[in-house]
Amino acid sequence: MADERADRRTTRDDGHMARKNEQSTATVENGGLRIIVDDLTGPEIAALLTEHLADMAAHSPQESVHARPLSALRDPAITVWTGWDEQHTLAGCIALQHHTREHAEIKSMRTAATHRRRGIATLLLRHLLTEAAARGYRRLSLETGSPDFFEPARRLYAAHGFDYCAPFGDYRPDPYSVFMTRALPRDDM
């Protein structure tokens, strides 16, 4: 069961500790949503990420799809959280990818079709923002699509303080991509 998943840590080359698939003894309850670090072994998350990749491919050319398959999300630099409703049904997921000691990226943000327009994305995003700040990141960035299909995602990110920016990391300018970033609060202030 998810609550019994082991705490596995890996050290990155810059000395930053990754909390890969860490499961604390208590899960986070947030607006009726139970948010856990997922070990990516369940059929529910596999199905949700397959749906996510299919939607990305349907709305962007292959060379412009930056969503990661399940196997790539098992990278030690990435933590995936899933949100589960009161009936133990997967409501959505979100991932955090480490780039540097101070910079991380949002990956694989997805709300299950059965749970859209219920605030799931907002709950998951707020959880990720809190976790990223607690881990000491100073900046959080993301890539999303530029076609109309991605407009709700762009509005959500803008409502949470993200501004448009230039490509970051290994990204290059792409007419099908939009890049956004925001500063995170410092704990030492």
Disulfide bonds with the S-S distance in Angstrom:
none
